[in-house]
């Protein structure tokens, strides 16, 4: 399955699409008075005057202008450039006077790999002979349970078959970036609540049922929960063997990446090249970043293509 954009965009390479999208986003940031410095990085969000100026710009936008910028991914791009959640900018529209307080940017994304900076990833050991011999659904579930038991919730959250009470399925895997900081109240220790906390999580599960992906495995590139932002390249590279083991056990035919920005910024540079070439890959918007109707439209489109992949393997 080609990994360039389908349909009318199929004539462009992935690199051309990424560059075109980047130029569009940068034009939006310049409209807000933000520009990349000589080193290519954007002005720091901790510059309070800059934050106030951006907050005023958001407050002056009409609802239609802001929603259009949201749907085009400009807000998500700004969030990535600054390491902030997109909802932060929604709040600034109604409370611009708080622009100088509240969320603070985490530390630098790039840092040297040291024993202290690299996350602790458990030793996975070899795949069992029984799994290699039979490849049955029961053996796959047991193998996943074995490696996931090496993680320590709530600090580390493993993958999970969702929605609950559906038979596990192995054709496709849905891949997030890293576990969110959302946590259900009063959750007992060592309980895996990944992708099963918020209304958005429940919406994703509804879409999985509606488009025949119920029972699929959902996991993250990085298993370690961290402050709002995006995982560092160090964390991605460190956790990559765990993800590869999950996929080696499941042997999916397709992989659906949650979040277009995550796909472009994290998956393609650090993950894609280490996966089997025959694995079909596509992306959907993250359900917390776009209106639900837009998420569902893209999700339905990708699921249709993935069903074609499934049919071709029968």
C-alpha positions as CSV (number, residue, x, y, z in Angstrom):
1,X,0.0,0.0,0.0
2,X,1.6,3.3,-1.0
3,X,2.3,5.7,1.9
4,X,1.7,8.9,-0.1
5,X,-1.5,10.7,0.4
6,X,-4.4,9.1,-1.5
7,X,-6.8,10.6,-4.1
8,X,-6.1,14.0,-5.6
9,X,-2.9,14.4,-3.4
10,X,-1.4,11.2,-4.7
11,X,0.7,12.9,-7.3
12,X,2.8,14.5,-4.5
13,X,5.5,12.8,-2.5
14,X,5.2,12.7,1.3
15,X,8.1,15.2,1.5
16,X,6.3,17.6,-0.8
17,X,3.1,17.4,1.3
18,X,5.0,17.9,4.5
19,X,6.8,21.0,3.1
20,X,3.5,22.4,1.8
21,X,1.8,21.9,5.1
22,X,4.7,23.4,7.0
23,X,4.6,26.6,4.8
24,X,0.9,26.9,5.4
25,X,1.3,26.6,9.2
26,X,4.2,29.1,9.2
27,X,2.1,31.7,7.4
28,X,-0.5,31.3,10.2
29,X,2.1,31.7,12.9
30,X,3.5,34.9,11.2
31,X,-0.1,36.2,11.2
32,X,0.1,35.9,15.0
33,X,3.4,37.7,15.1
34,X,5.5,34.5,15.7
35,X,8.4,33.6,13.6
36,X,11.2,31.0,13.8
37,X,14.5,32.3,15.0
38,X,17.8,31.9,13.1
39,X,18.2,28.4,14.6
40,X,14.8,27.3,13.2
41,X,13.1,27.2,16.5
42,X,10.0,29.2,17.4
43,X,10.0,31.9,20.1
44,X,9.6,30.4,23.5
45,X,6.1,30.3,25.0
46,X,7.6,31.4,28.3
47,X,8.1,34.9,26.7
48,X,5.2,36.5,28.5
49,X,4.8,39.4,26.2
50,X,4.6,37.0,23.2
51,X,2.0,34.9,24.9
52,X,-0.1,37.9,25.7
53,X,0.1,39.1,22.1
54,X,-0.9,35.6,20.8
55,X,-3.7,35.5,23.3
56,X,-5.0,38.9,22.1
57,X,-4.9,37.6,18.5
58,X,-6.9,34.5,19.4
59,X,-9.4,36.6,21.4
60,X,-9.9,38.9,18.4
61,X,-10.6,36.0,16.0
62,X,-14.1,35.1,15.1
63,X,-15.3,31.7,16.0
64,X,-15.3,30.8,12.4
65,X,-11.7,31.9,11.9
66,X,-10.5,30.0,15.0
67,X,-12.4,26.8,14.1
68,X,-10.9,27.0,10.6
69,X,-7.4,27.3,12.0
70,X,-8.2,24.4,14.3
71,X,-9.5,22.2,11.5
72,X,-6.5,23.0,9.2
73,X,-4.2,21.9,12.0
74,X,-2.6,25.3,12.5
75,X,-3.4,25.3,16.2
76,X,-2.0,21.8,16.7
77,X,1.1,22.8,14.8
78,X,1.6,25.8,17.1
79,X,1.0,23.5,20.1
80,X,3.8,21.2,18.8
81,X,6.2,24.1,18.1
82,X,5.7,25.2,21.7
83,X,5.1,21.8,23.4
84,X,1.6,22.9,24.5
85,X,-1.7,21.1,24.4
86,X,-4.1,22.6,21.8
87,X,-6.8,23.1,24.5
88,X,-4.4,25.7,26.0
89,X,-5.1,28.0,23.1
90,X,-8.8,27.5,23.3
91,X,-8.7,28.7,26.9
92,X,-6.7,31.8,25.9
93,X,-9.6,32.9,23.7
94,X,-11.8,33.3,26.8
95,X,-9.1,34.1,29.3
96,X,-6.4,36.1,27.5
97,X,-5.5,37.9,30.7
98,X,-4.1,34.5,32.0
99,X,-1.6,34.3,29.1
100,X,1.3,35.1,31.4
101,X,0.5,32.4,33.9
102,X,-0.3,28.7,34.0
103,X,1.2,26.2,31.6
104,X,5.0,26.3,31.3
105,X,7.1,24.7,28.5
106,X,8.9,21.5,29.6
107,X,12.7,21.2,29.3
108,X,14.5,20.9,25.9
109,X,13.4,18.3,23.5
110,X,16.9,17.3,22.5
111,X,19.3,16.2,25.2
112,X,22.3,13.8,25.3
113,X,21.5,10.2,25.9
114,X,22.7,9.2,29.4
115,X,21.7,6.6,31.9
116,X,19.8,9.3,33.8
117,X,18.0,10.8,30.8
118,X,17.0,7.6,29.0
119,X,13.7,6.1,30.3
120,X,13.9,2.7,32.0
121,X,12.6,0.1,29.6
122,X,12.2,-3.5,30.9
123,X,14.1,-6.4,29.3
124,X,11.7,-8.2,27.1
125,X,13.5,-11.6,26.7
126,X,12.8,-13.9,23.8
127,X,9.5,-14.7,22.2
128,X,8.2,-18.0,23.5
129,X,8.6,-21.1,21.4
130,X,4.9,-21.9,21.8
131,X,4.0,-18.6,20.2
132,X,6.4,-19.1,17.3
133,X,5.0,-22.6,16.9
134,X,1.2,-22.0,16.9
135,X,0.7,-18.2,16.5
136,X,-2.8,-18.7,18.0
137,X,-4.9,-15.9,19.3
138,X,-4.6,-17.3,22.8
139,X,-0.8,-17.4,22.6
140,X,-0.7,-13.8,21.3
141,X,-2.8,-12.5,24.2
142,X,-0.6,-14.4,26.7
143,X,2.6,-13.0,25.1
144,X,1.2,-9.5,25.2
145,X,0.1,-9.9,28.8
146,X,3.6,-11.1,29.7
147,X,5.5,-8.1,28.3
148,X,2.8,-5.6,29.5
149,X,3.1,-7.0,33.0
150,X,6.7,-5.7,33.0
151,X,5.4,-2.1,33.0
152,X,4.3,-0.2,36.1
153,X,1.0,1.6,36.0
154,X,0.2,4.4,36.4
155,X,3.7,5.7,35.6
156,X,3.9,3.4,32.5
157,X,0.8,2.3,30.6
158,X,0.7,-0.7,28.3
159,X,-1.4,-1.3,25.2
160,X,-4.9,-2.7,25.5
161,X,-7.6,-4.4,23.4
162,X,-10.6,-2.0,23.2
163,X,-13.5,-1.6,23.7
164,X,-13.7,-3.9,26.8
165,X,-15.6,-7.2,26.4
166,X,-14.9,-7.5,22.7
167,X,-12.9,-10.5,21.4
168,X,-9.3,-9.5,20.7
169,X,-8.6,-9.0,17.0
170,X,-5.1,-8.8,15.4
171,X,-5.6,-7.5,11.9
172,X,-4.8,-3.9,12.8
173,X,-3.2,-1.9,15.6
174,X,-4.0,1.7,16.5
175,X,-0.9,3.6,17.6
176,X,-0.8,6.7,19.8
177,X,2.1,8.9,20.8
178,X,2.4,8.4,24.6
179,X,-0.1,8.0,27.4
180,X,-2.0,11.1,28.5
181,X,-1.9,12.5,32.0
182,X,-5.7,11.9,32.4
183,X,-6.4,9.5,35.2
184,X,-9.7,8.2,36.6
185,X,-10.3,9.2,40.2
186,X,-9.6,6.5,42.8
187,X,-8.0,4.1,40.3
188,X,-6.4,1.1,42.1
189,X,-2.6,0.7,41.7
190,X,-1.4,-1.3,38.7
191,X,-4.6,-1.0,36.8
192,X,-4.3,-0.2,33.1
193,X,-6.7,2.6,32.2
194,X,-5.0,3.6,28.9
195,X,-7.4,5.0,26.3
196,X,-10.3,4.5,28.6
197,X,-10.7,7.6,30.7
198,X,-12.1,10.6,28.9
199,X,-15.2,11.3,26.8
200,X,-12.8,11.4,23.9
201,X,-11.6,7.9,24.7
202,X,-15.1,6.7,24.7
203,X,-15.8,8.4,21.4
204,X,-12.8,6.6,19.9
205,X,-14.2,3.3,21.1
206,X,-17.6,4.1,19.6
207,X,-15.9,4.7,16.2
208,X,-14.0,1.4,16.5
209,X,-17.3,-0.4,16.9
210,X,-19.0,1.6,14.1
211,X,-16.3,1.0,11.6
212,X,-15.6,-2.7,12.5
213,X,-12.3,-2.3,14.4
214,X,-13.8,-3.3,17.8
215,X,-11.4,-5.6,19.7
216,X,-8.3,-4.1,18.1
217,X,-5.1,-3.4,20.1
218,X,-4.3,0.2,20.9
219,X,-0.8,1.1,22.2
220,X,1.6,4.0,22.3
221,X,5.1,4.6,20.8
222,X,6.3,5.6,24.3
223,X,4.8,3.9,27.3
224,X,6.0,6.4,30.0
225,X,3.6,9.1,31.0
226,X,5.1,12.6,31.1
227,X,4.1,16.2,31.3
228,X,2.0,17.6,28.5
229,X,3.9,17.9,25.3
230,X,5.5,15.5,22.8
231,X,7.9,12.6,23.6
232,X,11.6,13.4,22.9
233,X,13.5,11.5,20.2
234,X,15.4,9.8,23.0
235,X,12.2,8.4,24.6
236,X,11.0,7.2,21.2
237,X,14.2,5.4,20.3
238,X,14.4,3.9,23.8
239,X,10.9,2.5,23.7
240,X,11.0,1.4,20.1
241,X,12.1,-2.2,20.9
242,X,9.0,-2.6,23.0
243,X,6.7,-1.4,20.2
244,X,8.5,-3.7,17.8
245,X,7.9,-6.6,20.1
246,X,4.2,-5.8,20.4
247,X,3.9,-5.8,16.6
248,X,6.0,-9.0,16.3
249,X,3.6,-10.8,18.6
250,X,0.4,-9.4,16.9
251,X,1.6,-9.6,13.3
252,X,-0.9,-7.0,12.1
253,X,-1.7,-6.2,8.5
254,X,-2.2,-2.5,9.1
255,X,-1.2,0.2,11.5
256,X,-3.3,3.4,12.1
257,X,-1.4,6.3,13.7
258,X,-3.4,8.6,15.9
259,X,-2.6,12.2,15.0
260,X,-1.4,13.7,11.8
261,X,1.3,15.7,13.5
262,X,2.5,12.7,15.5
263,X,2.7,10.7,12.2
264,X,4.8,13.4,10.5
265,X,6.9,14.5,13.4
266,X,7.5,11.3,15.4
267,X,6.4,8.2,13.5
268,X,7.9,8.8,10.1
269,X,11.4,10.0,11.2
270,X,11.9,7.5,14.1
271,X,9.6,4.5,13.8
272,X,8.5,3.8,10.2
273,X,11.9,2.6,8.9
274,X,12.2,-0.1,11.6
275,X,8.8,-1.7,10.7
276,X,8.2,-4.4,8.1
277,X,7.8,-3.0,4.6
278,X,4.6,-5.0,3.9
279,X,2.8,-3.4,6.9
280,X,0.2,-1.0,5.6
281,X,0.3,2.4,7.4
282,X,-2.1,5.3,7.5
283,X,-3.0,8.1,9.9
284,X,-6.1,9.6,11.4
285,X,-6.5,12.9,13.3
286,X,-6.3,12.7,17.0
287,X,-9.8,12.7,18.4
288,X,-8.9,15.4,21.0
289,X,-7.5,17.8,18.3
290,X,-10.2,18.2,15.7
291,X,-14.1,18.3,15.7
292,X,-15.6,14.9,16.0
293,X,-17.2,15.1,12.5
294,X,-13.8,15.7,10.9
295,X,-12.3,12.8,13.0
296,X,-15.0,10.4,11.9
297,X,-14.7,11.4,8.2
298,X,-11.0,10.6,8.2
299,X,-11.4,7.5,10.4
300,X,-14.1,6.1,8.1
301,X,-11.9,6.8,5.0
302,X,-8.9,5.0,6.6
303,X,-10.9,2.1,7.8
304,X,-12.3,1.6,4.3
305,X,-8.7,1.4,2.9
306,X,-7.7,-0.9,5.7
307,X,-10.6,-3.3,4.9
308,X,-9.3,-3.4,1.4
309,X,-5.9,-4.4,2.8
310,X,-7.6,-7.1,4.9
311,X,-9.5,-8.5,1.8
312,X,-6.3,-8.6,-0.3
313,X,-4.7,-10.8,2.4
314,X,-7.4,-13.4,2.5
